[in-house]
């Protein structure tokens, strides 16, 4: 039986650029902090393990196994604290022909099982020179309902959220590194995608290094449920009631009137 009411947390943190050890330590601390607040799901920003400023040359110098221990520890933490995790991280994939890097989000359940690994599909400007693009929009069936994942710039196109909506998503998490210059779009994109698809959207942003903060949870009618500051590290928490998705969809017939 699905748990229609559950508590989520958005870990709005300052990411230490290129300092994997320090960032991982902070991620583990925030997981423990959220567990003490009886949080069911915690989400971290995009590239929470390494930050945004790493160059192509620096990527190539990273050791092959730099992520292995981190992912294993995340699984251990998820199982120990009985909490679902969504963590934006730098993924490395080595084949016989090449070594590719992805801007990804790992989704782990409270048994320590990896539910999904979502890769950013739309790459912003010079990101194309560092990362390889993903090719699918992930929606996973969980004990809390169907959860979708988009990464930052994916939210700036109308199709990804609609695709995930049509796959059954009731809430979409958006790990992001969103700038001050684009803050207006942050608010618009979160509210619009939520309203057009009549679902919850939880956008987790960072602070510092030109990120605008303002992590927020938007309800299925596009209204803001809760919002963080623009400058401070915060653990933004709220209880989500997925019954609101059905209630709003009964009032606003966008999806039943949609011509497919």
RODO-2510 file (C-alpha; in nm, 4 decimals, decimal comma):
residues 260
     n   res          X          Y          Z
     1     x     0,0000     0,0000     0,0000
     2     x     0,1372     0,3379    -0,1001
     3     x     0,2089     0,6019     0,1612
     4     x     0,0252     0,9080     0,0315
     5     x     0,1621     1,1399     0,3004
     6     x     0,5378     1,1612     0,3511
     7     x     0,8015     1,4085     0,4628
     8     x     1,0655     1,5393     0,2241
     9     x     1,3718     1,7551     0,2747
    10     x     1,5697     1,9656     0,0291
    11     x     1,9317     2,0061     0,1390
    12     x     2,0224     2,3562     0,0245
    13     x     2,3985     2,3526     0,0755
    14     x     2,7097     2,5400    -0,0303
    15     x     2,9203     2,3073    -0,2423
    16     x     3,2971     2,3260    -0,1983
    17     x     3,4285     2,3408    -0,5541
    18     x     3,6330     2,0306    -0,6490
    19     x     3,6527     1,9155    -0,2862
    20     x     3,4919     1,5723    -0,3099
    21     x     3,5893     1,4642     0,0426
    22     x     3,4431     1,7730     0,2108
    23     x     3,1242     1,7650     0,0042
    24     x     3,0632     1,3977     0,0747
    25     x     3,1133     1,4617     0,4453
    26     x     2,8514     1,7380     0,4322
    27     x     2,6092     1,5162     0,2403
    28     x     2,6381     1,2412     0,5012
    29     x     2,5851     1,4943     0,7820
    30     x     2,2701     1,6308     0,6177
    31     x     2,1334     1,2793     0,5716
    32     x     2,1760     1,2149     0,9443
    33     x     2,0199     1,5513     1,0270
    34     x     1,7194     1,4745     0,8072
    35     x     1,6798     1,1285     0,9602
    36     x     1,6532     1,2856     1,3061
    37     x     1,3596     1,4889     1,1703
    38     x     1,1900     1,1699     1,0462
    39     x     1,2302     1,2684     0,6820
    40     x     1,1302     1,0018     0,4281
    41     x     1,3109     1,1463     0,1234
    42     x     1,6008     1,3911     0,1054
    43     x     1,7214     1,5572    -0,2136
    44     x     2,0557     1,7309    -0,2752
    45     x     2,1574     1,9813    -0,5473
    46     x     2,3075     1,9044    -0,8849
    47     x     2,6760     1,7982    -0,8791
    48     x     2,6678     1,8082    -0,4986
    49     x     2,9837     1,5991    -0,4793
    50     x     3,2138     1,8252    -0,6802
    51     x     3,0525     2,1536    -0,7836
    52     x     3,0265     2,3224    -1,1198
    53     x     3,3674     2,4742    -1,1895
    54     x     3,5702     2,1605    -1,2629
    55     x     3,7293     2,1737    -1,6075
    56     x     3,7533     1,9079    -1,8776
    57     x     4,1238     1,8591    -1,8068
    58     x     4,0580     1,8206    -1,4335
    59     x     3,7868     1,5645    -1,5041
    60     x     4,0301     1,3515    -1,7010
    61     x     4,2731     1,3481    -1,4064
    62     x     4,0195     1,2079    -1,1607
    63     x     4,0917     0,8484    -1,0518
    64     x     3,8772     0,5815    -1,2151
    65     x     3,7107     0,4721    -0,8898
    66     x     3,6526     0,8110    -0,7267
    67     x     3,2765     0,7436    -0,6933
    68     x     3,2709     0,3815    -0,5811
    69     x     3,3073     0,4289    -0,2060
    70     x     3,0720     0,7270    -0,2090
    71     x     2,7844     0,5366    -0,3691
    72     x     2,8366     0,2427    -0,1335
    73     x     2,8307     0,4720     0,1697
    74     x     2,5138     0,6383     0,0426
    75     x     2,3524     0,2962     0,0235
    76     x     2,4668     0,2187     0,3776
    77     x     2,3323     0,5513     0,5077
    78     x     1,9979     0,5047     0,3315
    79     x     1,9538     0,1596     0,4834
    80     x     2,0779     0,2536     0,8299
    81     x     1,8642     0,5682     0,8598
    82     x     1,5690     0,4245     0,6619
    83     x     1,5572     0,7196     0,4247
    84     x     1,5315     0,7603     0,0470
    85     x     1,8128     0,9638    -0,1140
    86     x     1,8378     1,1699    -0,4321
    87     x     2,1892     1,3028    -0,4762
    88     x     2,3246     1,5011    -0,7696
    89     x     2,6746     1,3788    -0,8483
    90     x     2,9452     1,3522    -1,1120
    91     x     2,9233     1,0115    -1,2788
    92     x     3,2161     0,8531    -1,4622
    93     x     3,1646     0,5720    -1,7110
    94     x     3,4618     0,3995    -1,8721
    95     x     3,4349     0,1808    -2,1803
    96     x     3,6969     0,0258    -2,4068
    97     x     3,6714     0,3265    -2,6364
    98     x     3,6325     0,6211    -2,4006
    99     x     3,5802     0,7618    -2,0546
   100     x     3,2606     0,9636    -2,0338
   101     x     3,1281     1,1906    -1,7598
   102     x     2,7621     1,2520    -1,6834
   103     x     2,5830     1,5082    -1,4711
   104     x     2,3672     1,2593    -1,2826
   105     x     2,1364     1,1978    -0,9881
   106     x     2,1433     0,8709    -0,7962
   107     x     1,8127     0,7582    -0,6392
   108     x     1,8445     0,5117    -0,3494
   109     x     1,5613     0,3661    -0,1420
   110     x     1,5508     0,3065     0,2331
   111     x     1,6724    -0,0508     0,1911
   112     x     1,9900     0,0785     0,0274
   113     x     1,8804    -0,0336    -0,3197
   114     x     1,9595     0,1860    -0,6206
   115     x     1,6241     0,2647    -0,7797
   116     x     1,7540     0,4799    -1,0645
   117     x     2,0433     0,6771    -1,2028
   118     x     1,9097     0,9792    -1,3921
   119     x     2,1442     1,1597    -1,6321
   120     x     2,0930     1,5220    -1,7322
   121     x     1,9502     1,5283    -2,0839
   122     x     1,9754     1,8974    -2,1730
   123     x     2,3256     2,0373    -2,1246
   124     x     2,3688     2,4114    -2,0746
   125     x     2,6181     2,5822    -2,3080
   126     x     2,9743     2,4677    -2,2223
   127     x     2,8445     2,1689    -2,0255
   128     x     2,8415     1,9948    -2,3642
   129     x     3,2228     2,0039    -2,3659
   130     x     3,2452     1,8291    -2,0267
   131     x     2,9521     1,5928    -2,0031
   132     x     2,7755     1,3397    -2,2187
   133     x     2,3990     1,3862    -2,2339
   134     x     2,1491     1,1414    -2,0942
   135     x     1,8716     1,0112    -2,3181
   136     x     1,5701     0,9392    -2,0999
   137     x     1,3490     1,0970    -1,8373
   138     x     1,3237     0,8796    -1,5279
   139     x     1,0079     0,8014    -1,3322
   140     x     1,0208     0,5350    -1,0602
   141     x     0,7378     0,3627    -0,8787
   142     x     0,8005     0,3805    -0,5028
   143     x     0,6073     0,3215    -0,1835
   144     x     0,5348     0,6938    -0,1854
   145     x     0,3949     0,6967    -0,5390
   146     x     0,5583     0,7677    -0,8734
   147     x     0,8628     0,9939    -0,8491
   148     x     1,0286     1,1701    -1,1423
   149     x     1,3729     1,3276    -1,1685
   150     x     1,4880     1,6215    -1,3819
   151     x     1,8242     1,7930    -1,3554
   152     x     1,8382     2,1735    -1,3613
   153     x     1,8262     2,2808    -1,7302
   154     x     1,5897     1,9909    -1,8100
   155     x     1,3257     2,1998    -1,6307
   156     x     1,3596     2,4849    -1,8814
   157     x     1,1918     2,2844    -2,1567
   158     x     0,8207     2,1995    -2,1338
   159     x     0,8528     1,8477    -2,2728
   160     x     1,0549     1,6708    -1,9970
   161     x     0,8084     1,7429    -1,7162
   162     x     0,5160     1,6563    -1,9459
   163     x     0,6826     1,3285    -2,0449
   164     x     0,7304     1,2395    -1,6799
   165     x     0,3730     1,3418    -1,6041
   166     x     0,2450     1,1097    -1,8782
   167     x     0,4605     0,8343    -1,7278
   168     x     0,2590     0,8803    -1,4089
   169     x     0,4822     1,1081    -1,2005
   170     x     0,3073     1,2646    -0,9022
   171     x     0,6123     1,4522    -0,7757
   172     x     0,9272     1,5544    -0,9634
   173     x     1,2545     1,6305    -0,7871
   174     x     1,4873     1,8798    -0,9581
   175     x     1,8488     1,8834    -0,8288
   176     x     1,9920     2,2119    -0,9583
   177     x     2,2701     2,4677    -0,9609
   178     x     2,0648     2,7720    -1,0578
   179     x     2,2255     3,1145    -1,0907
   180     x     2,1256     3,4567    -0,9580
   181     x     2,1038     3,5816    -1,3164
   182     x     1,8338     3,3241    -1,3931
   183     x     1,6450     3,3422    -1,0623
   184     x     1,3308     3,4765    -1,2261
   185     x     1,3208     3,1710    -1,4529
   186     x     1,3659     2,9419    -1,1517
   187     x     1,0403     3,0599    -1,0004
   188     x     0,8556     3,0603    -1,3326
   189     x     0,9788     2,7192    -1,4480
   190     x     0,9001     2,5447    -1,1203
   191     x     0,5518     2,6945    -1,0946
   192     x     0,4640     2,6546    -1,4635
   193     x     0,5756     2,2924    -1,4941
   194     x     0,3936     2,2096    -1,1739
   195     x     0,0702     2,3750    -1,2879
   196     x     0,0746     2,2518    -1,6479
   197     x     0,1223     1,8933    -1,5282
   198     x    -0,0767     1,9215    -1,2044
   199     x     0,1870     1,7622    -0,9824
   200     x     0,4309     1,8502    -0,7059
   201     x     0,7760     1,9782    -0,7998
   202     x     1,0621     2,0013    -0,5501
   203     x     1,3546     2,2115    -0,6725
   204     x     1,6748     2,1748    -0,4697
   205     x     1,9321     2,4469    -0,5370
   206     x     2,2678     2,5385    -0,3819
   207     x     2,3926     2,8656    -0,2309
   208     x     2,7222     3,0416    -0,2892
   209     x     2,9278     3,0538    -0,6102
   210     x     2,6578     3,2576    -0,7889
   211     x     2,3765     3,0119    -0,7036
   212     x     2,0518     3,1832    -0,6040
   213     x     1,9284     2,9350    -0,3421
   214     x     1,5499     2,9613    -0,3097
   215     x     1,4995     2,5861    -0,2993
   216     x     1,1272     2,5324    -0,2995
   217     x     0,8387     2,2891    -0,3148
   218     x     0,5531     2,3773    -0,5474
   219     x     0,2054     2,2294    -0,5189
   220     x     0,0042     2,0836    -0,8102
   221     x    -0,1771     2,4134    -0,8678
   222     x     0,1519     2,6034    -0,9088
   223     x     0,1455     2,7670    -0,5656
   224     x     0,4496     2,7635    -0,3386
   225     x     0,4230     2,5320    -0,0397
   226     x     0,7569     2,6309     0,1159
   227     x     1,0687     2,8190     0,0036
   228     x     1,4233     2,8594     0,1359
   229     x     1,6315     3,1765     0,1555
   230     x     1,8573     3,2951    -0,1231
   231     x     2,1812     3,2849     0,0740
   232     x     2,1751     3,0394     0,3652
   233     x     2,2363     2,6671     0,3936
   234     x     1,9074     2,5106     0,4983
   235     x     1,7293     2,1812     0,5359
   236     x     1,3930     2,2738     0,3863
   237     x     1,1268     2,0291     0,5039
   238     x     0,7588     1,9751     0,4328
   239     x     0,4971     1,7023     0,4402
   240     x     0,3642     1,6091     0,0981
   241     x     0,0087     1,4809     0,0557
   242     x    -0,0291     1,3164    -0,2853
   243     x    -0,4076     1,3239    -0,2490
   244     x    -0,3717     1,6872    -0,3559
   245     x    -0,2636     1,5687    -0,7001
   246     x    -0,5965     1,3900    -0,7499
   247     x    -0,7903     1,6799    -0,5991
   248     x    -0,6311     1,9411    -0,8252
   249     x    -0,6638     1,7214    -1,1340
   250     x    -1,0363     1,6810    -1,0584
   251     x    -1,0743     2,0607    -1,0585
   252     x    -0,8430     2,1496    -1,3487
   253     x    -0,8995     1,9218    -1,6529
   254     x    -0,5725     1,9831    -1,8383
   255     x    -0,4766     1,6169    -1,8555
   256     x    -0,8190     1,4776    -1,9393
   257     x    -0,8585     1,7415    -2,2133
   258     x    -0,5085     1,6847    -2,3504
   259     x    -0,5144     1,5700    -2,7130
   260     x    -0,2632     1,2892    -2,7512
***
